[in-house]
Amino acid sequence: MFTNFGWIVEAKLKEGELENFKAVMNSQVNRALNEKGTLNYQYYLSDAGDILVYERFADADASHEHIENWDAHAERWISAAEPTRMLHLGDLPDDVRERHASLAPTWLKPLAGFAREEYEGSLIENGNDTSFENFGWIVEAKLNQGQFEAFKEVINSQVARAKTEEGTLNYQYYLSDEGDILVYERFRDLEASFIHIENWNDHAERWIAAATPTRMVHLGDLPQELREMHASLSPLLLKPLGGFAK
């Protein structure tokens, strides 16, 4: 099992606002680099203007500090992009949840998995801008009725095998009270992601019998050969735009 304090924000870039959005994003990121408890602050963008922000913090106090960063940028941010969805990831306290109440975030709590925290970050500095590389994806699904125990059994088998995969850095299952499933997966490199896909292939039939996949998002500038391996789920491709992972 793992602990997590964080969230995902999704938005749609407004027409003609890319440069304005990048300006406010870079201002936020530069400030967040000085927040000791902000571990991941990663912006992704699709070719069609879909935005995803992955945010992770050391603890609840660090998340409050970061929210103040957002408050100072919120007006400019929203003028350039329209928020569409928010997901809370982890056992977040009520005072954090209340600060995002206007976005009615879906709350997903850790179910199974791990994070290899000792792996070094992927920060790339380019003048006053920062970016990062990423090999990974998010899978979303809905738990099938009466299949909770069967689902736990298959994911526990997957997680046990993934722990033997040295290049699998994050393999984290979340579940909401309503049966919404989110899986966050991150890998050291392309080779590691291919090894992990073999894990999925060996479990796929049992997994899909217990839960119905609803969405997949590829996170990173992933090559076509990997994208084709997930073609049946028509994954949205979001490439790094700015931010960091410590």
C-alpha atoms as one frame of an Amber mdcrd trajectory, in Angstrom:
protein
   0.000   0.000   0.000   1.041   3.627  -0.384   0.051   7.069   0.849  -0.659
  10.044  -1.380  -1.530  13.713  -0.970  -2.440  15.203  -4.300  -4.817  15.684
  -7.176  -5.302  15.879 -10.909  -6.802  18.927 -12.615  -8.075  18.748 -16.184
  -8.929  21.715 -18.374  -9.423  22.836 -21.974  -7.147  25.480 -23.460  -9.102
  28.460 -24.772  -8.596  29.447 -28.382  -5.559  31.662 -28.915  -4.481  31.470
 -25.265  -1.491  29.112 -25.424   1.168  31.757 -24.790  -0.831  33.339 -21.965
  -1.367  29.929 -20.429   2.326  29.077 -20.657   3.194  32.394 -18.992   0.960
  31.789 -15.979   2.035  28.134 -15.799   5.730  29.080 -15.751   5.075  31.617
 -13.005   3.351  28.944 -10.934   6.062  26.366 -11.578   8.901  28.729 -10.635
   7.157  29.515  -7.372   6.387  25.851  -6.731  10.078  24.962  -7.086  10.600
  26.813  -3.792   7.851  24.848  -2.027   9.779  22.139  -0.199   6.768  19.869
   0.111   5.692  20.007  -3.543   7.006  16.780  -5.069   5.294  16.723  -8.485
   3.864  19.660 -10.395   3.531  18.478 -13.982   1.587  20.040 -16.825   0.638
  17.979 -19.881  -1.031  19.188 -23.085  -2.574  17.342 -26.033  -2.479  18.569
 -29.626  -6.204  19.312 -29.270  -5.734  21.570 -26.221  -6.564  19.083 -23.460
  -4.675  19.978 -20.270  -3.852  17.668 -17.382  -1.969  18.758 -14.253  -0.588
  16.088 -11.922   0.167  17.405  -8.434   1.634  15.550  -5.450   2.764  16.765
  -2.036   4.686  15.493   0.955   1.764  16.082   3.310  -1.419  18.077   3.855
   0.458  21.168   5.065   2.462  21.263   1.832  -0.718  21.039  -0.215  -2.151
  24.069   1.617   0.990  26.054   0.801   0.629  25.133  -2.852  -3.043  26.119
  -2.942  -1.935  29.643  -2.004   0.243  29.563  -5.135  -2.856  28.680  -7.155
  -4.922  31.417  -5.513  -2.349  34.007  -6.601  -2.579  32.809 -10.227  -6.192
  31.638 -10.469  -7.665  34.602 -12.349  -5.014  34.508 -15.091  -5.143  30.698
 -15.278  -8.909  30.521 -15.752  -8.860  33.300 -18.324  -6.613  31.078 -20.482
  -8.085  27.623 -19.764 -11.461  26.286 -18.652 -11.294  23.708 -15.807 -13.317
  20.610 -16.679 -12.613  18.044 -13.952 -10.726  17.500 -10.715  -9.747  14.259
  -8.999  -8.521  14.073  -5.404  -5.970  11.275  -4.976  -5.404  10.063  -1.433
  -6.866  10.249   2.049  -7.115  14.032   2.008  -8.351  15.910   5.097 -11.616
  17.841   5.019  -9.914  21.251   5.089  -8.087  20.450   1.826 -11.214  19.006
   0.216 -13.211  22.101   1.127 -10.756  24.419  -0.623 -11.605  22.737  -3.930
 -15.336  22.412  -3.331 -16.235  24.651  -6.287 -14.822  22.011  -8.680 -16.702
  19.138  -6.964 -13.687  16.798  -7.121 -14.137  13.047  -7.328 -12.394  11.453
  -4.343 -10.291   8.354  -5.033  -8.516   6.637  -2.153  -5.493   4.295  -2.318
  -6.492   0.668  -2.866  -3.229  -1.128  -3.724   0.182  -0.531  -5.220   3.470
   1.232  -4.556   5.793   4.122  -5.405   9.571   3.866  -5.579  10.420   7.178
  -3.934  14.174   6.647  -4.121  14.242   7.094  -7.898  15.717  10.421  -8.950
  13.476  13.078 -10.436  13.254  13.998 -14.094  13.603  17.762 -14.003  14.858
  19.393 -17.221  15.958  23.032 -16.968  15.902  25.269 -20.031  16.678  28.855
 -19.091  13.803  30.144 -16.975  11.546  27.260 -17.995  11.416  23.779 -16.527
  10.095  20.565 -17.961  10.375  16.828 -17.385  10.214  13.522 -19.190   7.666
  10.838 -18.446   6.902   7.296 -19.537   3.515   6.254 -18.281  -0.237   6.398
 -18.389  -3.477   6.606 -16.458  -6.223   4.001 -16.810  -9.756   4.680 -15.597
 -12.461   2.070 -15.138 -15.737   1.296 -13.359 -15.952  -1.587 -10.911 -18.452
  -4.180 -12.097 -21.268  -4.973  -9.687 -20.364  -7.605  -7.121 -16.771  -7.891
  -8.351 -14.836  -6.060  -5.635 -13.170  -9.140  -4.147 -12.353 -10.549  -7.600
 -10.865  -7.198  -8.601  -8.717  -7.014  -5.472  -7.447 -10.524  -6.144  -6.320
  -9.763  -9.686  -4.724  -6.414  -8.846  -2.862  -7.884  -5.878  -1.398 -10.441
  -8.284  -0.426  -7.652 -10.692   1.130  -5.532  -7.950   3.162  -8.445  -6.563
   4.606  -9.085 -10.012   5.177  -5.378 -10.698   7.299  -5.118  -7.549   9.807
  -7.414  -9.277   9.965  -5.024 -12.271  12.837  -2.691 -11.384  11.780  -0.130
 -13.978   8.211   0.196 -12.718   8.349   3.319 -10.538   4.665   3.893  -9.749
   1.868   1.353  -9.912  -0.968   2.801  -7.880  -4.626   1.822  -7.754  -7.253
   4.232  -6.438 -10.959   3.589  -5.836 -13.858   5.924  -5.057 -16.829   5.025
  -2.875 -18.906   4.880  -6.080 -16.646   2.305  -7.763 -14.564   4.667  -9.923
 -11.088   3.212 -10.496  -7.926   5.089 -11.446  -4.538   3.485 -12.041  -1.456
   5.708 -12.165   1.509   4.029 -13.853   5.016   5.420 -14.407   8.167   3.753
 -15.716  11.886   4.460 -15.806  12.095   4.146 -19.581  10.446   2.660 -22.653
  11.861  -0.810 -22.092  10.398  -0.916 -18.585   6.961   0.028 -19.908   7.033
  -2.870 -22.384   7.955  -5.299 -19.602   5.017  -4.090 -17.550   2.586  -4.486
 -20.450   3.390  -8.225 -20.372   2.166  -8.188 -16.756  -1.122  -6.655 -17.913
  -1.510  -9.138 -20.757  -1.271 -12.032 -18.309  -4.023 -10.524 -16.131  -6.212
  -8.774 -18.712  -9.047 -11.297 -18.961  -9.613 -11.469 -15.183  -9.208  -7.689
 -14.838 -11.820  -6.852 -17.458 -14.218  -9.413 -15.985 -14.138  -7.411 -12.734
 -13.941  -3.838 -14.052 -14.875  -2.090 -17.294 -12.212   0.260 -18.721 -13.636
   3.702 -19.514 -10.634   5.865 -20.438  -6.883   5.832 -20.948  -4.458   8.748
 -21.042  -0.871   8.417 -22.226   1.456  10.740 -20.283   4.662  11.558 -22.108
   6.027  11.820 -25.614   5.433   8.106 -26.162   6.493   6.405 -29.411   3.991
   4.978 -31.865   5.052   1.379 -31.203   3.907   1.704 -27.598   0.746   3.630
 -28.463  -0.307   0.848 -30.806  -0.188  -1.653 -27.950  -3.064   0.248 -26.278
  -4.927   1.090 -29.480  -8.110  -0.709 -28.384  -8.590   1.917 -25.645  -7.929
   4.883 -28.005  -5.700   6.631 -25.448  -5.485  10.407 -25.380  -1.858  11.544
 -25.792  -0.726  14.330 -23.468   2.880  15.529 -23.769   4.903  17.355 -21.084
   4.399  21.124 -21.261   6.108  22.358 -18.104   6.800  21.503 -14.494   8.923
  19.067 -12.522   9.156  15.859 -10.555  11.454  15.880  -7.544
